[in-house]
Amino acid sequence: MEATLEPRLVIPGNDGEPFISGDFLVAAYQRGYRWGRHEVRQLLDDIKANADDARKQGKTPSDYYLQPVVVLSRGEGLWELVDGQQRLTTLYLIAKYIGTRDPDAKVEYTLSYETRNQEGNDSRHFLEHLETLDDEVRKSNIDFHHIAVAYDEITEWFREQTNPKKAANDIYNALSEWVYVIWYEAPSDTNPNDLFTRLNRDRIPLTDSELIKALVLSNSGAAVGQPGRQEEIAAQWDAFERDLRDDQFWAFLTGSTTRRPTHIDFLFESMTPPAGLRVRPRYWTFEKVRDDIEKRGAAAFWRDVVARHGLLTGWFHDRELYHRIGYLVAIGDSVPDLIEASRSQTHSAFRAALVDRTRQRLKLSRDEVSLLQYGKNDAKCTDVLLLMNVETVLASSDRGARFSFHAYARDGWSLEHIHAQNAEGLKKENQRRDWLEAHVKKIRSTEWSAELAPAAEQVAGLIDAHLALAPGRTDDIGFQEILDKAFALFGSPGGSSTQENLHGLSNLALLQRDFNSKLNNAVFALKRERVVELDEAGAYILPCTRNVFLKYYTAAADQQLSIWGPQDQEQYYEKLLAAIGTFLAVEVDAEGQDVA
């Protein structure tokens, strides 16, 4: 048996509307009633506020949904209350209080606490006769004490209202007309202890999708003349959940590697209006889906779910759409917005629109790209370099090659200077010694030209002398002199080190943050060596970063493996512009003509 779900009023009221009824058992594995004064007042205040807001607008109050009550059937009219005992007990107490003022306000359910039904301490009897019992009975049991305190707080809340009699009548109308619990009957083979642990001790509530599943299945079975429809939907549901749990598909859709209890929620969220808040309120999606099913029926809703899943998987398996949409999501676009944009367009028009959409998000011309700088435009630099990587993979002759948005979302990337010009952050002597030891080793292992060999030997000698100093005897001036000479040695002969070519895109690449922190202060030759080691060890290196340090962008005639010089920067930058050129804004001259 699948779970079933429906909204139920708290007490009988509207004709034909289901309401809470039966005998509820709170099993021994649960703790007793523990709501305090704040929680009790909050519930009453929320119900009153909903009515007051409607009254101000001259409307009847909208349906108000409390969190789910999760039950397991234990026979005719007997329910094991797995989750919701605090709410259900408080609602019972509120109805009990109103019943002392209005005999029509009858609650149609009972509650019993399994561990408290000792002789003379029957919890069901206590709840039914609470208002007549003396203090000794109220204090005879810790649960009784908390229940009595809650009832006193309810009494006090009504006394505080401007017109207590009217307030009691208003709350009665609310509980019998528009305040619902979400009634969730778990499948009969559910282990109640396991379900309780997930919902309470592990603090993992029912998800929107679990409630939606129960709603769809309960409206799609034999009752509507399709006895096999439930099995078909359940099988599709499992397949959709399985698809969305694929790491690559999930990162493509969300730009994230964050896991959820159920991933199919994403489909329903993409089909419902936003809440206008940073985080959707709990069960917002369920309530919107329920409204939709009430208007159109479960069959129409589920057809849309199947179509939505088909659309997204189609995008994922289309190589061009995968890369174009995946990039947009990675830089902050959303799949629901993209779906909306695709609705009124042909497939070819949508593909073209994705290029325009990327262009509008970048908002960069070629001249503006050339002015981007590390430390000033980090976000734009990152977006441009990511686009270069994505488009490089898309343009690959290997038709099976796909950029990994999962790896990009998982690893955390930052801008890395391809060739450093300073050693920021080396404040401590041991850090400086580590830097010197690594660089003197690289100097000695490099085959220098006859022109550079003397300079290399001079720098190595200075480093040896500095390292030979006793701890604490090294000085900033001596280290800085060595630093400048080492960077100059590994720089291009005659090359300048202006801010433009140091911090511009021609000297920047994307690298995982943890790798970056280890390579940040090294010269190009040492960075290249370590990147190659990482690549050989199987670490994920972005394709363009890998190409940079393997010198794939530099013509063979210009290659000097230990140096990242002007010729390297120029050819790398040309490749970058070639990769992203389609997505750059067209520049116009004073007469409105395109500038080539």
LORO-961132 format. One record per residue (C-alpha): residue number from 1; residue in one letter; x, y, z. Coordinates in steps of 0.1 Angstrom, whole numbers. Layout:
% residues N
[NUM; "A"; [X; Y; Z]],
...
***
This chain:
% residues 596
[1; "M"; [0; 0; 0]],
[2; "E"; [13; 35; -9]],
[3; "A"; [10; 64; 15]],
[4; "T"; [-22; 84; 14]],
[5; "L"; [-27; 120; 21]],
[6; "E"; [-54; 146; 24]],
[7; "P"; [-61; 178; 43]],
[8; "R"; [-84; 174; 74]],
[9; "L"; [-101; 200; 95]],
[10; "V"; [-94; 200; 132]],
[11; "I"; [-130; 197; 142]],
[12; "P"; [-162; 189; 122]],
[13; "G"; [-175; 219; 103]],
[14; "N"; [-178; 223; 65]],
[15; "D"; [-202; 197; 50]],
[16; "G"; [-184; 169; 34]],
[17; "E"; [-150; 180; 46]],
[18; "P"; [-129; 153; 63]],
[19; "F"; [-118; 161; 99]],
[20; "I"; [-96; 145; 125]],
[21; "S"; [-113; 116; 141]],
[22; "G"; [-104; 83; 158]],
[23; "D"; [-83; 71; 188]],
[24; "F"; [-46; 81; 187]],
[25; "L"; [-19; 62; 205]],
[26; "V"; [14; 79; 213]],
[27; "A"; [38; 50; 215]],
[28; "A"; [65; 44; 241]],
[29; "Y"; [93; 52; 217]],
[30; "Q"; [82; 89; 217]],
[31; "R"; [88; 115; 244]],
[32; "G"; [58; 130; 261]],
[33; "Y"; [41; 163; 255]],
[34; "R"; [66; 191; 258]],
[35; "W"; [52; 222; 242]],
[36; "G"; [57; 253; 263]],
[37; "R"; [39; 286; 266]],
[38; "H"; [57; 301; 236]],
[39; "E"; [47; 273; 211]],
[40; "V"; [11; 273; 223]],
[41; "R"; [8; 311; 219]],
[42; "Q"; [25; 310; 186]],
[43; "L"; [-1; 286; 172]],
[44; "L"; [-30; 307; 184]],
[45; "D"; [-14; 339; 173]],
[46; "D"; [-8; 325; 138]],
[47; "I"; [-44; 314; 134]],
[48; "K"; [-57; 348; 146]],
[49; "A"; [-33; 367; 124]],
[50; "N"; [-45; 348; 93]],
[51; "A"; [-81; 357; 101]],
[52; "D"; [-72; 393; 109]],
[53; "D"; [-53; 398; 76]],
[54; "A"; [-83; 384; 56]],
[55; "R"; [-107; 406; 75]],
[56; "K"; [-87; 438; 68]],
[57; "Q"; [-89; 429; 30]],
[58; "G"; [-126; 422; 32]],
[59; "K"; [-120; 385; 24]],
[60; "T"; [-127; 352; 40]],
[61; "P"; [-96; 336; 55]],
[62; "S"; [-76; 315; 31]],
[63; "D"; [-69; 278; 39]],
[64; "Y"; [-42; 275; 66]],
[65; "Y"; [-21; 243; 66]],
[66; "L"; [-4; 231; 97]],
[67; "Q"; [25; 207; 94]],
[68; "P"; [17; 170; 87]],
[69; "V"; [3; 146; 111]],
[70; "V"; [19; 112; 104]],
[71; "V"; [-1; 81; 113]],
[72; "L"; [-1; 43; 109]],
[73; "S"; [-34; 24; 110]],
[74; "R"; [-38; -1; 139]],
[75; "G"; [-73; -12; 130]],
[76; "E"; [-107; 4; 126]],
[77; "G"; [-105; 39; 140]],
[78; "L"; [-72; 33; 159]],
[79; "W"; [-41; 52; 148]],
[80; "E"; [-5; 51; 159]],
[81; "L"; [6; 88; 160]],
[82; "V"; [41; 87; 146]],
[83; "D"; [46; 125; 142]],
[84; "G"; [25; 155; 152]],
[85; "Q"; [16; 146; 188]],
[86; "Q"; [26; 181; 201]],
[87; "R"; [3; 198; 175]],
[88; "L"; [-25; 173; 178]],
[89; "T"; [-25; 175; 216]],
[90; "T"; [-24; 213; 216]],
[91; "L"; [-53; 215; 190]],
[92; "Y"; [-72; 191; 213]],
[93; "L"; [-67; 214; 243]],
[94; "I"; [-78; 245; 223]],
[95; "A"; [-109; 227; 212]],
[96; "K"; [-115; 215; 247]],
[97; "Y"; [-114; 251; 260]],
[98; "I"; [-137; 264; 233]],
[99; "G"; [-161; 235; 241]],
[100; "T"; [-165; 249; 276]],
[101; "R"; [-180; 280; 260]],
[102; "D"; [-197; 265; 230]],
[103; "P"; [-212; 229; 233]],
[104; "D"; [-211; 226; 194]],
[105; "A"; [-173; 227; 195]],
[106; "K"; [-168; 190; 198]],
[107; "V"; [-134; 173; 192]],
[108; "E"; [-139; 139; 176]],
[109; "Y"; [-106; 123; 185]],
[110; "T"; [-89; 110; 217]],
[111; "L"; [-52; 107; 227]],
[112; "S"; [-35; 81; 249]],
[113; "Y"; [2; 80; 259]],
[114; "E"; [13; 44; 260]],
[115; "T"; [37; 47; 289]],
[116; "R"; [14; 68; 310]],
[117; "N"; [-17; 46; 312]],
[118; "Q"; [-9; 32; 346]],
[119; "E"; [-38; 27; 370]],
[120; "G"; [-51; 60; 382]],
[121; "N"; [-29; 78; 356]],
[122; "D"; [-49; 72; 324]],
[123; "S"; [-38; 99; 299]],
[124; "R"; [-69; 97; 279]],
[125; "H"; [-91; 102; 310]],
[126; "F"; [-68; 131; 320]],
[127; "L"; [-72; 149; 287]],
[128; "E"; [-110; 144; 286]],
[129; "H"; [-115; 158; 321]],
[130; "L"; [-86; 182; 324]],
[131; "E"; [-106; 212; 333]],
[132; "T"; [-122; 195; 364]],
[133; "L"; [-91; 179; 379]],
[134; "D"; [-72; 192; 409]],
[135; "D"; [-36; 202; 412]],
[136; "E"; [-25; 169; 427]],
[137; "V"; [-36; 150; 397]],
[138; "R"; [-21; 176; 374]],
[139; "K"; [13; 172; 390]],
[140; "S"; [12; 134; 393]],
[141; "N"; [29; 129; 359]],
[142; "I"; [54; 150; 340]],
[143; "D"; [33; 148; 308]],
[144; "F"; [2; 158; 328]],
[145; "H"; [21; 188; 342]],
[146; "H"; [31; 201; 307]],
[147; "I"; [-4; 195; 293]],
[148; "A"; [-19; 214; 323]],
[149; "V"; [5; 243; 318]],
[150; "A"; [-4; 244; 281]],
[151; "Y"; [-41; 244; 289]],
[152; "D"; [-37; 272; 314]],
[153; "E"; [-18; 292; 288]],
[154; "I"; [-46; 287; 263]],
[155; "T"; [-71; 299; 289]],
[156; "E"; [-49; 330; 296]],
[157; "W"; [-46; 338; 259]],
[158; "F"; [-83; 339; 254]],
[159; "R"; [-88; 360; 285]],
[160; "E"; [-63; 385; 271]],
[161; "Q"; [-83; 391; 239]],
[162; "T"; [-104; 422; 237]],
[163; "N"; [-136; 401; 234]],
[164; "P"; [-128; 366; 248]],
[165; "K"; [-162; 352; 237]],
[166; "K"; [-158; 365; 201]],
[167; "A"; [-122; 352; 201]],
[168; "A"; [-134; 317; 211]],
[169; "N"; [-160; 318; 184]],
[170; "D"; [-134; 330; 158]],
[171; "I"; [-110; 302; 167]],
[172; "Y"; [-139; 277; 165]],
[173; "N"; [-148; 289; 130]],
[174; "A"; [-112; 286; 120]],
[175; "L"; [-107; 250; 133]],
[176; "S"; [-140; 239; 116]],
[177; "E"; [-137; 258; 83]],
[178; "W"; [-101; 267; 72]],
[179; "V"; [-74; 253; 95]],
[180; "Y"; [-62; 220; 82]],
[181; "V"; [-36; 194; 92]],
[182; "I"; [-19; 176; 64]],
[183; "W"; [-31; 140; 72]],
[184; "Y"; [-3; 116; 61]],
[185; "E"; [-11; 79; 65]],
[186; "A"; [22; 60; 60]],
[187; "P"; [22; 26; 41]],
[188; "S"; [10; -3; 63]],
[189; "D"; [44; -20; 61]],
[190; "T"; [63; 11; 75]],
[191; "N"; [84; 5; 106]],
[192; "P"; [71; 32; 130]],
[193; "N"; [103; 34; 150]],
[194; "D"; [124; 40; 119]],
[195; "L"; [100; 66; 106]],
[196; "F"; [98; 84; 139]],
[197; "T"; [136; 84; 141]],
[198; "R"; [139; 101; 107]],
[199; "L"; [112; 126; 114]],
[200; "N"; [122; 136; 149]],
[201; "R"; [155; 124; 164]],
[202; "D"; [173; 129; 130]],
[203; "R"; [152; 161; 124]],
[204; "I"; [145; 151; 88]],
[205; "P"; [109; 162; 81]],
[206; "L"; [86; 149; 54]],
[207; "T"; [96; 165; 22]],
[208; "D"; [73; 183; -2]],
[209; "S"; [78; 155; -27]],
[210; "E"; [67; 128; -2]],
[211; "L"; [35; 147; 4]],
[212; "I"; [31; 153; -33]],
[213; "K"; [36; 116; -41]],
[214; "A"; [9; 106; -16]],
[215; "L"; [-14; 133; -31]],
[216; "V"; [-9; 122; -67]],
[217; "L"; [-12; 85; -60]],
[218; "S"; [-43; 89; -38]],
[219; "N"; [-59; 108; -67]],
[220; "S"; [-47; 84; -94]],
[221; "G"; [-58; 49; -83]],
[222; "A"; [-88; 27; -86]],
[223; "A"; [-111; 54; -73]],
[224; "V"; [-108; 71; -106]],
[225; "G"; [-111; 40; -126]],
[226; "Q"; [-75; 33; -133]],
[227; "P"; [-63; 5; -110]],
[228; "G"; [-29; 3; -127]],
[229; "R"; [-21; 40; -128]],
[230; "Q"; [-7; 41; -93]],
[231; "E"; [20; 15; -102]],
[232; "E"; [29; 33; -134]],
[233; "I"; [33; 66; -116]],
[234; "A"; [53; 50; -88]],
[235; "A"; [77; 35; -113]],
[236; "Q"; [81; 67; -131]],
[237; "W"; [86; 85; -98]],
[238; "D"; [115; 62; -88]],
[239; "A"; [131; 66; -123]],
[240; "F"; [130; 104; -121]],
[241; "E"; [145; 104; -86]],
[242; "R"; [172; 81; -98]],
[243; "D"; [180; 103; -128]],
[244; "L"; [182; 135; -106]],
[245; "R"; [206; 118; -82]],
[246; "D"; [231; 114; -110]],
[247; "D"; [260; 138; -99]],
[248; "Q"; [265; 152; -134]],
[249; "F"; [228; 158; -141]],
[250; "W"; [223; 174; -107]],
[251; "A"; [252; 198; -110]],
[252; "F"; [241; 207; -146]],
[253; "L"; [206; 216; -132]],
[254; "T"; [216; 233; -100]],
[255; "G"; [253; 244; -102]],
[256; "S"; [257; 226; -69]],
[257; "T"; [268; 193; -54]],
[258; "T"; [245; 197; -23]],
[259; "R"; [225; 166; -17]],
[260; "R"; [188; 165; -7]],
[261; "P"; [167; 139; 10]],
[262; "T"; [147; 137; -22]],
[263; "H"; [159; 153; -55]],
[264; "I"; [126; 151; -73]],
[265; "D"; [116; 182; -53]],
[266; "F"; [135; 201; -79]],
[267; "L"; [110; 192; -106]],
[268; "F"; [81; 204; -86]],
[269; "E"; [99; 236; -75]],
[270; "S"; [105; 244; -112]],
[271; "M"; [68; 240; -118]],
[272; "T"; [55; 263; -90]],
[273; "P"; [58; 300; -85]],
[274; "P"; [86; 314; -63]],
[275; "A"; [77; 323; -27]],
[276; "G"; [95; 357; -30]],
[277; "L"; [119; 347; -2]],
[278; "R"; [155; 335; -2]],
[279; "V"; [144; 301; 11]],
[280; "R"; [110; 286; 3]],
[281; "P"; [88; 281; 34]],
[282; "R"; [83; 245; 43]],
[283; "Y"; [55; 229; 23]],
[284; "W"; [51; 259; 0]],
[285; "T"; [57; 237; -30]],
[286; "F"; [32; 211; -18]],
[287; "E"; [5; 237; -12]],
[288; "K"; [9; 251; -47]],
[289; "V"; [9; 216; -63]],
[290; "R"; [-22; 208; -43]],
[291; "D"; [-40; 239; -56]],
[292; "D"; [-30; 229; -92]],
[293; "I"; [-43; 193; -87]],
[294; "E"; [-76; 206; -73]],
[295; "K"; [-80; 228; -104]],
[296; "R"; [-68; 204; -132]],
[297; "G"; [-67; 170; -117]],
[298; "A"; [-38; 146; -108]],
[299; "A"; [-35; 132; -144]],
[300; "A"; [-29; 166; -160]],
[301; "F"; [-4; 176; -133]],
[302; "W"; [15; 143; -137]],
[303; "R"; [16; 147; -175]],
[304; "D"; [34; 180; -170]],
[305; "V"; [58; 164; -146]],
[306; "V"; [67; 137; -172]],
[307; "A"; [71; 164; -198]],
[308; "R"; [93; 185; -175]],
[309; "H"; [116; 156; -168]],
[310; "G"; [118; 148; -205]],
[311; "L"; [127; 184; -213]],
[312; "L"; [155; 185; -188]],
[313; "T"; [170; 151; -197]],
[314; "G"; [168; 162; -234]],
[315; "W"; [188; 192; -226]],
[316; "F"; [213; 172; -206]],
[317; "H"; [219; 147; -234]],
[318; "D"; [222; 173; -261]],
[319; "R"; [259; 182; -261]],
[320; "E"; [255; 218; -272]],
[321; "L"; [226; 226; -249]],
[322; "Y"; [244; 208; -220]],
[323; "H"; [273; 231; -223]],
[324; "R"; [255; 264; -230]],
[325; "I"; [228; 258; -202]],
[326; "G"; [253; 244; -178]],
[327; "Y"; [275; 274; -181]],
[328; "L"; [246; 298; -176]],
[329; "V"; [235; 279; -144]],
[330; "A"; [271; 279; -131]],
[331; "I"; [272; 317; -133]],
[332; "G"; [239; 322; -116]],
[333; "D"; [210; 316; -141]],
[334; "S"; [182; 293; -131]],
[335; "V"; [166; 264; -149]],
[336; "P"; [130; 276; -142]],
[337; "D"; [139; 309; -159]],
[338; "L"; [155; 290; -188]],
[339; "I"; [124; 267; -192]],
[340; "E"; [102; 298; -193]],
[341; "A"; [124; 313; -220]],
[342; "S"; [122; 282; -241]],
[343; "R"; [84; 279; -240]],
[344; "S"; [76; 302; -269]],
[345; "Q"; [106; 294; -291]],
[346; "T"; [115; 268; -316]],
[347; "H"; [145; 246; -308]],
[348; "S"; [168; 265; -331]],
[349; "A"; [156; 299; -318]],
[350; "F"; [162; 287; -282]],
[351; "R"; [197; 277; -291]],
[352; "A"; [204; 311; -305]],
[353; "A"; [187; 327; -276]],
[354; "L"; [212; 310; -252]],
[355; "V"; [241; 328; -269]],
[356; "D"; [223; 361; -265]],
[357; "R"; [215; 353; -229]],
[358; "T"; [252; 345; -222]],
[359; "R"; [262; 378; -239]],
[360; "Q"; [238; 397; -218]],
[361; "R"; [251; 381; -186]],
[362; "L"; [287; 388; -194]],
[363; "K"; [281; 424; -207]],
[364; "L"; [316; 427; -220]],
[365; "S"; [332; 440; -252]],
[366; "R"; [367; 430; -264]],
[367; "D"; [381; 462; -250]],
[368; "E"; [365; 456; -217]],
[369; "V"; [378; 421; -215]],
[370; "S"; [413; 434; -220]],
[371; "L"; [409; 457; -190]],
[372; "L"; [398; 430; -165]],
[373; "Q"; [422; 427; -136]],
[374; "Y"; [428; 404; -108]],
[375; "G"; [418; 420; -75]],
[376; "K"; [394; 444; -92]],
[377; "N"; [371; 423; -114]],
[378; "D"; [376; 388; -99]],
[379; "A"; [340; 376; -106]],
[380; "K"; [341; 387; -142]],
[381; "C"; [376; 372; -147]],
[382; "T"; [363; 339; -133]],
[383; "D"; [332; 340; -156]],
[384; "V"; [353; 346; -187]],
[385; "L"; [378; 319; -179]],
[386; "L"; [351; 294; -171]],
[387; "L"; [334; 302; -204]],
[388; "M"; [367; 296; -222]],
[389; "N"; [370; 262; -206]],
[390; "V"; [334; 252; -214]],
[391; "E"; [336; 264; -250]],
[392; "T"; [370; 247; -255]],
[393; "V"; [354; 214; -245]],
[394; "L"; [324; 220; -267]],
[395; "A"; [346; 228; -297]],
[396; "S"; [366; 196; -292]],
[397; "S"; [367; 171; -320]],
[398; "D"; [360; 144; -295]],
[399; "R"; [322; 144; -297]],
[400; "G"; [320; 125; -264]],
[401; "A"; [339; 152; -245]],
[402; "R"; [318; 170; -218]],
[403; "F"; [328; 196; -193]],
[404; "S"; [322; 184; -158]],
[405; "F"; [300; 209; -140]],
[406; "H"; [299; 185; -111]],
[407; "A"; [337; 188; -107]],
[408; "Y"; [336; 225; -111]],
[409; "A"; [309; 229; -84]],
[410; "R"; [326; 203; -61]],
[411; "D"; [361; 215; -60]],
[412; "G"; [359; 253; -55]],
[413; "W"; [380; 273; -79]],
[414; "S"; [399; 305; -77]],
[415; "L"; [420; 327; -99]],
[416; "E"; [457; 318; -101]],
[417; "H"; [485; 339; -115]],
[418; "I"; [503; 318; -141]],
[419; "H"; [536; 335; -134]],
[420; "A"; [538; 353; -100]],
[421; "Q"; [557; 385; -95]],
[422; "N"; [557; 386; -57]],
[423; "A"; [554; 363; -27]],
[424; "E"; [524; 377; -8]],
[425; "G"; [517; 360; 25]],
[426; "L"; [552; 348; 32]],
[427; "K"; [554; 366; 66]],
[428; "K"; [571; 339; 86]],
[429; "E"; [607; 328; 84]],
[430; "N"; [598; 291; 80]],
[431; "Q"; [575; 300; 50]],
[432; "R"; [604; 319; 34]],
[433; "R"; [628; 291; 39]],
[434; "D"; [604; 266; 23]],
[435; "W"; [600; 289; -6]],
[436; "L"; [638; 294; -10]],
[437; "E"; [645; 256; -7]],
[438; "A"; [619; 248; -34]],
[439; "H"; [632; 275; -58]],
[440; "V"; [669; 268; -54]],
[441; "K"; [661; 232; -62]],
[442; "K"; [643; 242; -94]],
[443; "I"; [671; 266; -104]],
[444; "R"; [697; 238; -100]],
[445; "S"; [676; 213; -120]],
[446; "T"; [669; 236; -149]],
[447; "E"; [690; 236; -180]],
[448; "W"; [698; 273; -186]],
[449; "S"; [710; 289; -218]],
[450; "A"; [746; 302; -218]],
[451; "E"; [732; 337; -215]],
[452; "L"; [712; 330; -184]],
[453; "A"; [734; 304; -166]],
[454; "P"; [755; 330; -148]],
[455; "A"; [725; 348; -135]],
[456; "A"; [710; 315; -124]],
[457; "E"; [742; 306; -105]],
[458; "Q"; [742; 340; -88]],
[459; "V"; [706; 336; -76]],
[460; "A"; [713; 301; -64]],
[461; "G"; [744; 313; -45]],
[462; "L"; [724; 341; -28]],
[463; "I"; [697; 316; -17]],
[464; "D"; [724; 292; -3]],
[465; "A"; [739; 320; 17]],
[466; "H"; [705; 331; 30]],
[467; "L"; [696; 296; 40]],
[468; "A"; [729; 292; 58]],
[469; "L"; [721; 320; 82]],
[470; "A"; [711; 310; 117]],
[471; "P"; [673; 310; 124]],
[472; "G"; [661; 345; 133]],
[473; "R"; [691; 361; 115]],
[474; "T"; [674; 364; 81]],
[475; "D"; [661; 397; 71]],
[476; "D"; [633; 411; 49]],
[477; "I"; [656; 431; 27]],
[478; "G"; [678; 402; 19]],
[479; "F"; [648; 379; 11]],
[480; "Q"; [632; 406; -11]],
[481; "E"; [664; 410; -31]],
[482; "I"; [665; 372; -38]],
[483; "L"; [628; 372; -45]],
[484; "D"; [631; 399; -72]],
[485; "K"; [661; 382; -88]],
[486; "A"; [644; 348; -88]],
[487; "F"; [612; 362; -105]],
[488; "A"; [633; 381; -130]],
[489; "L"; [654; 349; -138]],
[490; "F"; [622; 329; -145]],
[491; "G"; [606; 358; -163]],
[492; "S"; [611; 364; -200]],
[493; "P"; [644; 381; -209]],
[494; "G"; [637; 417; -215]],
[495; "G"; [600; 413; -205]],
[496; "S"; [583; 439; -184]],
[497; "S"; [562; 432; -154]],
[498; "T"; [535; 459; -156]],
[499; "Q"; [503; 456; -136]],
[500; "E"; [485; 450; -169]],
[501; "N"; [504; 419; -179]],
[502; "L"; [507; 407; -143]],
[503; "H"; [471; 409; -133]],
[504; "G"; [453; 407; -166]],
[505; "L"; [436; 376; -181]],
[506; "S"; [467; 367; -201]],
[507; "N"; [484; 358; -168]],
[508; "L"; [454; 342; -151]],
[509; "A"; [439; 307; -150]],
[510; "L"; [415; 288; -127]],
[511; "L"; [428; 263; -102]],
[512; "Q"; [412; 245; -73]],
[513; "R"; [416; 266; -41]],
[514; "D"; [435; 239; -22]],
[515; "F"; [460; 235; -51]],
[516; "N"; [462; 273; -55]],
[517; "S"; [472; 278; -19]],
[518; "K"; [501; 255; -24]],
[519; "L"; [513; 271; -57]],
[520; "N"; [503; 307; -51]],
[521; "N"; [538; 321; -46]],
[522; "A"; [558; 300; -70]],
[523; "V"; [574; 310; -103]],
[524; "F"; [559; 295; -135]],
[525; "A"; [585; 267; -138]],
[526; "L"; [577; 254; -103]],
[527; "K"; [540; 257; -108]],
[528; "R"; [542; 239; -141]],
[529; "E"; [561; 211; -124]],
[530; "R"; [535; 207; -97]],
[531; "V"; [505; 210; -120]],
[532; "V"; [520; 182; -142]],
[533; "E"; [524; 161; -110]],
[534; "L"; [488; 167; -101]],
[535; "D"; [477; 159; -136]],
[536; "E"; [496; 126; -136]],
[537; "A"; [482; 117; -102]],
[538; "G"; [446; 120; -117]],
[539; "A"; [436; 153; -101]],
[540; "Y"; [409; 172; -120]],
[541; "I"; [425; 202; -138]],
[542; "L"; [404; 224; -159]],
[543; "P"; [413; 218; -196]],
[544; "C"; [425; 254; -203]],
[545; "T"; [446; 255; -171]],
[546; "R"; [461; 222; -181]],
[547; "N"; [468; 236; -216]],
[548; "V"; [485; 267; -201]],
[549; "F"; [509; 248; -179]],
[550; "L"; [517; 222; -206]],
[551; "K"; [524; 251; -230]],
[552; "Y"; [498; 239; -256]],
[553; "Y"; [489; 275; -265]],
[554; "T"; [524; 285; -273]],
[555; "A"; [538; 278; -308]],
[556; "A"; [566; 252; -308]],
[557; "A"; [592; 277; -320]],
[558; "D"; [585; 301; -291]],
[559; "Q"; [584; 275; -263]],
[560; "Q"; [607; 279; -233]],
[561; "L"; [593; 255; -207]],
[562; "S"; [605; 273; -176]],
[563; "I"; [592; 307; -186]],
[564; "W"; [558; 323; -191]],
[565; "G"; [567; 354; -211]],
[566; "P"; [550; 379; -234]],
[567; "Q"; [549; 355; -264]],
[568; "D"; [531; 329; -242]],
[569; "Q"; [507; 355; -228]],
[570; "E"; [499; 369; -262]],
[571; "Q"; [491; 335; -278]],
[572; "Y"; [471; 324; -247]],
[573; "Y"; [450; 356; -248]],
[574; "E"; [443; 351; -285]],
[575; "K"; [430; 317; -278]],
[576; "L"; [408; 330; -250]],
[577; "L"; [393; 357; -273]],
[578; "A"; [387; 331; -300]],
[579; "A"; [368; 308; -276]],
[580; "I"; [346; 335; -261]],
[581; "G"; [343; 360; -290]],
[582; "T"; [308; 349; -300]],
[583; "F"; [296; 360; -265]],
[584; "L"; [311; 395; -265]],
[585; "A"; [291; 426; -271]],
[586; "V"; [296; 442; -305]],
[587; "E"; [314; 475; -304]],
[588; "V"; [302; 503; -326]],
[589; "D"; [320; 535; -338]],
[590; "A"; [307; 570; -335]],
[591; "E"; [287; 565; -367]],
[592; "G"; [270; 534; -353]],
[593; "Q"; [290; 510; -374]],
[594; "D"; [303; 477; -361]],
[595; "V"; [340; 477; -351]],
[596; "A"; [358; 447; -363]],
***
